Amino acid sequence: MMAIRSILVLLALFAALTGTALAQEPEMVTKTFELTINGTAPEGEIFVASVQYQLLDTVAENLLLCGGDADVECTGSGTVYRQSVEVPEGVTAIITVQRGNESDVDPNTVDIFAEGRETLTKDTTNRVSYTYPGVDDDQQEMPLEVPATGAGGAAAAGGVLYLYAGFAALCLLAAAGRSVLLRR
């Protein structure tokens, strides 16, 4: 009888410890984007960084770096724009940085100029730059810097379409907000 009671106590203790471990929140890491815009940005430009990863469902974090409803317009001239997001440690994410203009409502006009895939195991910063024509007589696009912990690669087509839709929605919201302001 004592042996059964000891086994039940051990099983209850194991279940309690396992349940506590499962209920804990995952460790989080910070993903930061730094965008440098060179040259003069046209009016209405919008830059968005996106982090898309899979947990139980697909999660997409869209960070408005400048333009649209952001507190800061995209001015260029070497200005650096920063945004950060916290994501669960260990997820593999599709990372993109996109450019568009709020006057373009067609999602096919979105320019994904930096993309990659990385496993987020620690706080990381991706630095990208966008150069408008006329600075070096040519538009120069720099690839996304993937830290040593990540593996480079192109985003899956389904993820890109999902990101196009998110960017198009941001453009439409920016245009709607501008029309409301013009009516007042």
MIVEX-627168 format. One record per residue: residue number from 1; residue in three letters; x, y, z of N, C-alpha, C in turn. Coordinates in pm, 1 decimal. Last residue first. Example, Ala and Ser with C-alpha at 12.3 -4.5 7.8 and 13.67 -1.06 7.14 Angstrom:
<pts>
PT seq type      n.u      n.v      n.w     ca.u     ca.v     ca.w      c.u      c.v      c.w
PT   2  SER   1285.0   -225.0    708.0   1367.0   -106.0    714.0   1290.0      3.0    787.0
PT   1  ALA   1319.0   -569.0    780.0   1230.0   -450.0    780.0   1320.0   -330.0    780.0
</pts>
This chain:
<pts>
PT seq type      n.u      n.v      n.w     ca.u     ca.v     ca.w      c.u      c.v      c.w
PT 184  ARG  -1175.9   6773.1  -4425.6  -1200.3   6859.7  -4309.3  -1165.5   7001.1  -4334.8
PT 183  ARG  -1090.8   6634.2  -4646.0  -1231.2   6677.3  -4641.3  -1257.5   6776.1  -4528.9
PT 182  LEU   -829.4   6561.9  -4589.4   -851.8   6661.7  -4693.2   -994.8   6714.7  -4690.7
PT 181  LEU   -864.9   6363.0  -4395.8   -800.6   6488.5  -4356.8   -825.6   6597.8  -4459.3
PT 180  VAL   -977.3   6166.1  -4556.8  -1055.1   6220.2  -4445.6   -997.3   6354.3  -4402.3
PT 179  SER   -764.4   6112.1  -4727.3   -887.0   6169.2  -4783.5   -976.1   6227.3  -4676.3
PT 178  ARG   -576.6   6003.5  -4544.2   -544.4   6129.1  -4613.4   -671.9   6192.8  -4669.9
PT 177  GLY   -706.4   5768.4  -4471.5   -678.7   5870.0  -4369.8   -649.7   6003.7  -4432.5
PT 176  ALA   -701.5   5636.0  -4717.1   -829.9   5670.1  -4655.3   -810.2   5778.1  -4550.7
PT 175  ALA   -424.6   5600.8  -4752.3   -499.1   5680.7  -4848.8   -633.2   5724.8  -4790.2
PT 174  ALA   -371.6   5433.0  -4532.6   -303.9   5562.2  -4543.4   -379.9   5654.1  -4637.9
PT 173  LEU   -529.8   5213.0  -4598.9   -555.9   5287.9  -4475.8   -491.8   5425.8  -4480.4
PT 172  LEU   -400.2   5131.9  -4835.6   -539.3   5176.8  -4840.0   -575.9   5256.8  -4715.7
PT 171  CYS   -148.8   5059.7  -4730.8   -158.9   5167.0  -4830.3   -300.8   5222.4  -4837.3
PT 170  LEU   -224.1   4846.7  -4564.0   -161.7   4965.7  -4505.5   -171.0   5084.0  -4600.7
PT 169  ALA   -318.6   4669.0  -4760.4   -410.8   4720.4  -4658.6   -353.9   4844.5  -4592.1
PT 168  ALA    -80.3   4616.6  -4894.7   -188.9   4683.2  -4966.3   -289.1   4742.3  -4867.1
PT 167  PHE     53.8   4477.5  -4692.7    106.2   4605.7  -4738.8     -1.9   4684.4  -4811.1
PT 166  GLY   -107.5   4249.4  -4672.7    -87.4   4336.1  -4556.0    -38.0   4472.8  -4597.2
PT 165  ALA    -77.9   4147.4  -4931.9   -210.4   4186.0  -4883.9   -199.2   4279.1  -4763.8
PT 164  TYR    195.8   4089.5  -4934.2    140.9   4186.7  -5028.7      6.2   4238.8  -4978.0
PT 163  LEU    200.6   3888.1  -4741.7    263.5   4015.7  -4709.5    216.0   4124.3  -4805.1
PT 162  TYR     75.1   3685.7  -4881.1     17.2   3731.0  -4754.4     72.5   3867.9  -4717.1
PT 161  LEU    256.3   3652.8  -5088.7    121.6   3701.1  -5118.9     53.4   3753.6  -4993.5
PT 160  VAL    471.5   3555.8  -4938.6    485.2   3682.7  -5008.7    347.8   3738.6  -5041.9
PT 159  GLY    371.7   3312.0  -4848.9    404.9   3415.6  -4751.4    415.3   3551.2  -4816.7
PT 158  GLY    349.9   3176.7  -5091.8    230.6   3201.4  -5011.2    254.9   3310.9  -4909.6
PT 157  ALA    619.3   3160.1  -5175.1    523.5   3239.5  -5251.1    399.0   3270.8  -5170.0
PT 156  ALA    867.5   3201.0  -4920.1    773.8   3115.7  -4993.7    668.5   3202.2  -5060.5
PT 155  ALA   1165.8   3393.4  -4961.9   1037.9   3369.8  -4895.4    950.4   3280.9  -4983.3
PT 154  ALA   1493.3   3254.4  -4999.1   1381.3   3335.6  -5045.4   1254.1   3298.0  -4971.7
PT 153  GLY   1766.5   3267.7  -4768.7   1675.4   3198.1  -4857.9   1561.0   3288.3  -4894.9
PT 152  GLY   2008.1   3201.9  -4507.1   1947.6   3283.1  -4612.1   1854.0   3201.2  -4697.4
PT 151  ALA   1969.9   3129.6  -4172.2   2007.2   3075.5  -4302.1   1936.1   3156.4  -4408.1
PT 150  GLY   2112.5   3272.6  -3872.6   2005.3   3245.3  -3967.2   2059.4   3187.1  -4095.4
PT 149  THR   2326.3   3335.1  -3717.3   2236.5   3232.5  -3664.2   2127.5   3195.7  -3763.6
PT 148  ALA   2457.7   3544.1  -3840.3   2518.8   3412.3  -3850.8   2426.5   3301.4  -3801.0
PT 147  PRO   2189.6   3746.1  -3982.6   2294.7   3715.5  -3886.5   2343.3   3572.0  -3899.5
PT 146  VAL   2151.5   3883.8  -4293.0   2103.9   3775.0  -4209.4   2216.1   3740.3  -4113.1
PT 145  GLU   2066.8   4179.2  -4429.9   2176.6   4116.4  -4357.4   2118.4   4008.9  -4267.3
PT 144  LEU   1912.5   4193.0  -4741.4   1891.3   4185.2  -4597.9   2012.0   4118.2  -4534.5
PT 143  PRO   2092.3   4366.0  -5000.6   2021.0   4251.2  -4944.2   2009.5   4261.1  -4793.0
PT 142  MET   2023.1   4685.6  -5134.6   2113.0   4601.5  -5057.5   2035.1   4485.3  -4998.4
PT 141  GLU   2000.8   4842.3  -5440.5   1926.3   4772.3  -5338.1   2021.8   4679.4  -5266.6
PT 140  GLN   2031.6   5142.7  -5598.1   2104.9   5031.2  -5541.3   2021.7   4970.7  -5430.9
PT 139  GLN   1974.9   5302.7  -5898.4   1913.2   5258.7  -5773.2   1990.1   5137.9  -5723.5
PT 138  ASP   2221.0   5528.1  -6018.4   2156.1   5397.9  -6026.2   2088.9   5368.2  -5894.3
PT 137  ASP   2366.4   5751.6  -5968.5   2315.6   5731.7  -6104.2   2243.2   5600.0  -6123.4
PT 136  ASP   2371.7   5755.4  -5696.3   2489.1   5700.8  -5764.5   2451.9   5669.2  -5908.8
PT 135  VAL   2135.7   5911.6  -5682.4   2239.6   5923.3  -5579.9   2372.1   5873.7  -5636.6
PT 134  GLY   1963.7   5851.7  -5887.7   2024.8   5983.4  -5887.2   2132.4   5999.2  -5782.3
PT 133  PRO   1708.5   5658.3  -5723.5   1789.4   5693.6  -5840.9   1845.2   5835.1  -5829.0
PT 132  TYR   1746.6   5582.3  -5370.9   1666.9   5628.6  -5484.5   1758.6   5664.9  -5600.2
PT 131  THR   1827.7   5306.0  -5183.1   1881.9   5425.3  -5246.6   1797.4   5459.3  -5367.9
PT 130  TYR   1797.5   5158.6  -4872.4   1731.3   5177.0  -5001.2   1782.8   5308.2  -5057.4
PT 129  SER   1933.0   4911.7  -4655.8   1926.8   5048.5  -4706.9   1858.1   5047.2  -4842.2
PT 128  VAL   1919.7   4739.5  -4340.6   1901.5   4744.7  -4485.1   1905.5   4889.9  -4527.5
PT 127  ARG   1994.8   4532.9  -4078.2   2019.8   4665.9  -4133.5   2006.7   4657.5  -4285.4
PT 126  ASN   1846.0   4368.8  -3816.4   1869.8   4362.6  -3960.0   1884.7   4506.0  -4009.2
PT 125  THR   1941.3   4247.7  -3505.7   1907.6   4367.3  -3582.8   1941.4   4341.4  -3728.0
PT 124  THR   1827.7   4031.2  -3241.1   1903.0   4059.6  -3362.8   1853.0   4186.7  -3428.4
PT 123  ASP   1835.0   3828.0  -2959.2   1802.2   3960.5  -3010.1   1890.3   3990.0  -3131.7
PT 122  LYS   1817.1   3480.7  -3063.6   1864.6   3588.2  -2975.1   1820.9   3720.5  -3035.4
PT 121  THR   1704.1   3314.7  -3242.8   1744.7   3254.2  -3116.3   1797.0   3356.9  -3016.6
PT 120  LEU   1525.5   3276.0  -3513.8   1547.1   3382.3  -3415.5   1576.3   3321.1  -3278.7
PT 119  THR   1632.9   3183.5  -3823.3   1585.2   3129.3  -3697.0   1625.0   3227.7  -3587.8
PT 118  GLU   1529.0   3334.2  -4133.4   1623.7   3314.6  -4023.8   1554.7   3256.2  -3901.6
PT 117  ARG   1527.1   3432.1  -4465.9   1467.4   3342.4  -4367.0   1571.7   3323.8  -4258.4
PT 116  GLY   1458.9   3731.6  -4657.5   1541.7   3621.2  -4609.7   1464.1   3537.1  -4510.6
PT 115  GLU   1480.2   4035.1  -4845.8   1407.5   3921.7  -4789.6   1504.6   3812.9  -4748.8
PT 114  ALA   1425.2   4347.7  -4988.1   1511.2   4268.5  -4899.7   1427.1   4156.0  -4842.1
PT 113  PHE   1237.5   4459.9  -5151.4   1377.4   4477.3  -5188.4   1473.9   4407.7  -5094.6
PT 112  ILE    946.5   4440.3  -5291.9   1014.5   4369.9  -5183.2   1162.3   4373.1  -5218.5
PT 111  ASP    736.1   4679.5  -5384.2    873.6   4640.2  -5413.2    932.5   4574.0  -5289.1
PT 110  VAL    410.9   4674.5  -5509.4    496.2   4668.5  -5391.6    633.5   4615.0  -5432.3
PT 109  THR    239.4   4652.3  -5715.6    338.4   4759.1  -5726.6    431.2   4763.1  -5605.6
PT 108  ASN     48.1   4468.5  -5657.6    158.9   4424.1  -5742.3    265.8   4530.7  -5759.9
PT 107  PRO   -157.3   4594.6  -5520.6    -52.9   4528.9  -5441.2     64.5   4479.5  -5525.0
PT 106  ASP   -265.2   4907.5  -5608.9   -242.6   4775.6  -5665.6   -129.6   4707.3  -5589.4
PT 105  VAL   -264.3   5160.6  -5518.2   -351.9   5067.4  -5447.1   -338.9   4925.3  -5500.4
PT 104  ASP    -45.3   5412.5  -5476.1    -58.5   5285.8  -5548.0   -145.5   5190.8  -5467.6
PT 103  SER    -20.7   5615.8  -5298.4   -106.7   5641.7  -5413.8   -127.8   5515.4  -5497.2
PT 102  GLU    165.3   5530.3  -5113.7     24.2   5525.2  -5074.1    -69.3   5556.8  -5189.3
PT 101  ASN    406.7   5311.9  -5245.7    359.1   5448.4  -5233.6    210.1   5442.9  -5204.4
PT 100  GLY    659.4   5094.0  -5106.0    548.9   5125.7  -5194.5    511.4   5271.1  -5177.8
PT  99  ARG    874.6   4834.3  -5003.7    854.4   4975.7  -5032.3    736.4   4991.1  -5126.7
PT  98  GLN    970.0   4602.0  -4746.4    896.1   4637.9  -4866.8    883.6   4788.8  -4879.6
PT  97  VAL   1147.1   4333.1  -4626.8   1134.3   4478.6  -4617.3   1079.4   4523.2  -4751.8
PT  96  THR   1093.8   4023.5  -4453.3   1095.0   4104.9  -4574.8   1092.6   4251.9  -4537.9
PT  95  ILE   1152.7   3700.8  -4335.4   1174.6   3842.4  -4309.3   1172.1   3916.2  -4443.2
PT  94  ILE   1017.0   3426.7  -4191.1   1040.5   3488.1  -4321.6   1043.8   3637.7  -4295.3
PT  93  ALA   1160.4   3245.5  -3916.5   1074.1   3349.8  -3971.8   1116.0   3387.0  -4113.5
PT  92  THR   1144.2   3005.3  -3675.6   1205.1   3036.4  -3804.5   1109.4   3129.3  -3875.8
PT  91  VAL   1176.4   3052.7  -3322.4   1094.2   3040.6  -3443.2   1179.2   3069.9  -3566.5
PT  90  GLY   1340.3   3096.4  -3100.7   1352.0   2970.0  -3171.8   1266.3   2956.0  -3295.8
PT  89  GLU   1128.0   3293.6  -2897.7   1263.0   3244.7  -2925.3   1255.6   3111.2  -2999.3
PT  88  PRO    861.3   3483.3  -3029.5    906.0   3368.7  -2948.6   1044.4   3320.6  -2992.8
PT  87  VAL    931.6   3837.5  -3061.0    880.0   3711.7  -3115.0    929.6   3597.7  -3027.3
PT  86  GLU    881.2   4185.3  -3061.2    922.1   4067.1  -2985.8    853.4   3945.2  -3044.2
PT  85  VAL   1013.5   4435.9  -3275.4    901.5   4350.7  -3236.4    958.4   4233.9  -3157.2
PT  84  SER   1099.8   4770.8  -3379.3   1129.6   4641.0  -3317.9   1000.9   4567.9  -3284.9
PT  83  GLN   1239.4   5006.9  -3607.4   1121.6   4947.8  -3543.4   1163.2   4811.6  -3490.1
PT  82  ARG   1387.7   5303.0  -3739.3   1398.1   5179.5  -3659.7   1261.5   5138.1  -3606.7
PT  81  TYR   1559.2   5471.7  -3998.1   1430.4   5445.5  -3933.5   1440.6   5310.7  -3863.3
PT  80  VAL   1785.8   5722.4  -4082.3   1771.3   5583.9  -4038.6   1640.0   5571.2  -3961.0
PT  79  THR   1860.3   5924.1  -4365.2   1786.2   5905.5  -4240.7   1771.3   5756.9  -4210.4
PT  78  GLY   1979.9   5986.1  -4606.9   2058.2   5913.1  -4507.5   1988.7   5891.0  -4374.8
PT  77  SER   1773.4   6109.1  -4751.4   1894.1   6186.0  -4716.6   1975.2   6119.5  -4606.7
PT  76  GLY   1438.2   6034.6  -4645.8   1560.7   5997.8  -4714.1   1679.0   6077.7  -4662.4
PT  75  THR   1179.3   6058.6  -4547.1   1244.9   6174.7  -4606.8   1369.5   6139.5  -4684.3
PT  74  CYS    877.9   5943.2  -4466.1   1001.4   5894.0  -4527.4   1067.3   6011.9  -4599.2
PT  73  GLU    746.8   6074.6  -4157.0    745.3   6061.0  -4302.5    878.4   6005.8  -4350.1
PT  72  VAL    631.1   5932.9  -3857.1    740.9   5997.1  -3928.7    727.5   5970.7  -4079.0
PT  71  ASP    436.2   5788.0  -3741.6    456.6   5922.7  -3689.4    561.8   5999.8  -3767.3
PT  70  ALA    249.7   5612.3  -3994.9    361.5   5623.9  -3900.1    373.9   5768.9  -3854.7
PT  69  ASP     62.5   5574.8  -4187.6     13.6   5620.6  -4057.8    124.2   5629.5  -3953.4
PT  68  GLY    286.5   5650.9  -4446.7    154.3   5600.6  -4410.2    106.8   5659.7  -4279.6
PT  67  GLY    630.3   5661.7  -4320.7    522.4   5688.1  -4415.2    390.4   5632.9  -4366.3
PT  66  CYS    829.7   5389.6  -4190.6    803.8   5531.9  -4214.0    694.6   5544.4  -4318.8
PT  65  LEU    784.8   5129.1  -4091.2    910.2   5198.2  -4061.6    896.2   5349.0  -4082.1
PT  64  LEU    554.9   4932.0  -3956.1    560.0   5048.8  -4042.6    683.1   5130.0  -4005.0
PT  63  LEU    566.4   4593.5  -3945.9    616.7   4712.4  -3877.3    629.1   4826.3  -3977.6
PT  62  ASN    373.5   4315.8  -3901.4    409.1   4417.9  -3998.7    445.5   4545.4  -3924.2
PT  61  GLU    389.6   3988.6  -3830.1    408.0   4117.5  -3764.0    454.9   4215.4  -3870.4
PT  60  ALA    195.2   3709.8  -3854.5    269.3   3808.9  -3932.3    271.5   3939.2  -3854.0
PT  59  VAL    164.9   3368.7  -3800.2    165.8   3499.8  -3737.7    247.8   3592.5  -3825.8
PT  58  THR    -29.0   3085.6  -3856.2     70.4   3176.8  -3911.2     54.4   3312.3  -3844.4
PT  57  ASP    -85.1   2892.4  -3557.7   -129.8   2953.9  -3682.0    -15.1   3038.7  -3734.9
PT  56  LEU     92.8   2795.9  -3374.9    -26.1   2715.1  -3404.0    -88.1   2761.5  -3534.9
PT  55  LEU    336.8   2937.1  -3556.6    318.4   2874.8  -3425.2    203.6   2777.5  -3444.7
PT  54  GLN    547.9   3063.8  -3799.2    442.6   2966.9  -3773.0    447.5   2922.7  -3627.0
PT  53  TYR    597.4   3404.6  -3912.3    641.8   3277.6  -3857.5    521.5   3191.5  -3823.5
PT  52  GLN    722.6   3698.8  -4049.8    615.3   3599.2  -4057.1    669.1   3466.2  -4007.6
PT  51  VAL    773.7   4029.7  -4033.4    826.4   3905.7  -3975.2    710.1   3808.1  -3974.8
PT  50  SER    844.3   4313.4  -4235.0    752.6   4207.1  -4193.1    829.1   4087.3  -4140.5
PT  49  ALA    849.7   4662.4  -4270.7    927.4   4541.1  -4244.0    829.8   4436.9  -4190.6
PT  48  VAL    774.2   4911.1  -4506.6    722.2   4817.3  -4407.8    819.7   4700.0  -4394.5
PT  47  PHE    746.3   5240.3  -4614.1    836.7   5126.8  -4597.5    784.7   5041.3  -4482.5
PT  46  ILE    608.1   5459.5  -4847.4    582.8   5378.3  -4727.9    683.5   5263.4  -4728.8
PT  45  GLU    569.0   5786.5  -4988.2    641.0   5659.2  -4978.7    610.9   5591.4  -4844.8
PT  44  GLY    456.1   6037.2  -5015.9    366.8   5922.2  -5005.6    437.3   5787.5  -4997.2
PT  43  GLU    699.0   6190.3  -5224.1    587.1   6205.7  -5130.1    500.7   6079.8  -5134.4
PT  42  PRO   1014.2   6019.1  -5265.4    895.1   6087.3  -5317.3    785.4   6095.1  -5210.5
PT  41  ALA   1317.7   6076.5  -5095.5   1200.1   5990.0  -5107.4   1083.3   6071.3  -5163.1
PT  40  THR   1631.8   6129.6  -5217.8   1509.1   6198.1  -5177.2   1389.2   6106.8  -5201.2
PT  39  GLY   1906.4   5939.0  -5077.6   1839.8   6011.6  -5183.9   1713.9   6076.8  -5128.3
PT  38  ASN   1859.2   5653.4  -4870.1   1949.6   5748.5  -4935.2   1878.0   5812.3  -5052.9
PT  37  ILE   1750.9   5529.9  -4570.8   1703.7   5573.0  -4702.6   1798.9   5679.9  -4753.4
PT  36  THR   1798.1   5252.9  -4374.3   1859.0   5379.9  -4414.6   1809.9   5411.1  -4554.2
PT  35  LEU   1640.5   5078.6  -4121.2   1634.6   5111.3  -4263.3   1699.6   5247.1  -4285.1
PT  34  GLU   1656.8   4824.5  -3901.6   1710.1   4958.9  -3923.8   1714.8   4980.5  -4074.9
PT  33  PHE   1463.8   4622.8  -3690.9   1496.1   4659.7  -3827.7   1549.1   4801.8  -3828.3
PT  32  THR   1486.6   4366.4  -3447.6   1489.8   4509.2  -3479.8   1527.4   4527.0  -3625.8
PT  31  LYS   1341.7   4141.2  -3239.3   1385.4   4154.9  -3377.8   1374.5   4303.8  -3411.6
PT  30  THR   1399.9   3995.8  -2930.9   1363.5   4119.0  -3000.5   1426.1   4119.5  -3139.2
PT  29  VAL   1245.3   3704.1  -2793.8   1363.0   3774.9  -2842.6   1315.1   3896.8  -2920.5
PT  28  MET   1108.1   3525.8  -2513.8   1092.7   3615.1  -2627.8   1228.2   3674.8  -2665.2
PT  27  GLU   1009.5   3203.6  -2407.4   1106.6   3312.3  -2400.4   1090.9   3396.4  -2527.3
PT  26  PRO    659.0   3132.7  -2363.2    788.6   3110.1  -2427.7    881.1   3230.1  -2405.6
PT  25  GLU    508.4   3088.9  -2042.5    517.8   3164.6  -2166.7    653.1   3135.8  -2231.2
PT  24  GLN    409.1   2776.1  -1904.6    495.6   2892.7  -1905.8    495.4   2958.4  -2043.4
PT  23  ALA    269.4   2541.7  -1918.9    191.7   2663.8  -1907.5    277.9   2789.8  -1914.8
PT  22  LEU    458.0   2339.7  -1916.2    382.2   2362.7  -2037.7    307.7   2495.4  -2034.8
PT  21  ALA    548.3   2355.4  -1653.2    642.1   2381.7  -1761.9    567.8   2411.9  -1891.5
PT  20  THR    317.6   2281.2  -1518.3    373.9   2414.1  -1496.4    467.9   2450.6  -1610.0
PT  19  GLY    290.5   2017.3  -1606.3    186.3   2115.3  -1635.5    236.5   2257.3  -1618.9
PT  18  THR    520.3   1905.0  -1492.2    504.1   1907.5  -1637.3    400.0   2010.8  -1677.2
PT  17  LEU    462.8   1935.0  -1218.1    580.9   1998.3  -1275.8    569.7   2008.7  -1426.8
PT  16  ALA    227.6   1781.5  -1198.6    227.3   1922.7  -1159.4    345.1   1995.8  -1221.7
PT  15  ALA    318.0   1529.8  -1281.1    212.0   1597.3  -1356.4    209.1   1746.5  -1324.6
PT  14  PHE    504.6   1476.2  -1074.2    548.3   1483.6  -1214.0    446.1   1559.4  -1298.9
PT  13  LEU    329.3   1468.4   -854.0    436.7   1566.6   -857.6    486.0   1586.3  -1001.0
PT  12  ALA    173.2   1247.8   -928.8    109.7   1378.3   -908.9    213.5   1489.9   -916.4
PT  11  LEU    371.2   1046.8   -930.9    298.1   1079.6  -1052.6    231.0   1216.2  -1042.6
PT  10  LEU    446.2   1050.9   -659.1    544.7   1083.1   -762.1    476.8   1121.4   -893.7
PT   9  VAL    203.4    970.1   -544.5    261.0   1099.7   -508.2    362.0   1143.1   -614.3
PT   8  LEU    180.6    714.9   -658.3     79.4    817.7   -686.6    131.7    957.1   -654.3
PT   7  ILE    404.7    590.9   -541.7    396.8    604.8   -687.9    296.0    713.3   -724.5
PT   6  SER    329.4    600.4   -273.7    452.5    667.8   -317.8    450.9    690.8   -467.6
PT   5  ARG    100.4    436.0   -280.4     87.4    575.0   -238.4    209.7    655.0   -285.0
PT   4  ILE    222.0    195.6   -352.7    122.4    256.1   -441.7    107.3    404.3   -409.8
PT   3  ALA    382.1    150.9   -126.5    444.7    163.6   -257.8    349.6    231.2   -356.8
PT   2  MET    196.0    119.2     75.1    286.5    231.7     82.4    350.8    257.4    -53.4
PT   1  MET     81.7   -118.4      0.0      0.0      0.0      0.0     86.3    125.1      0.0
</pts>
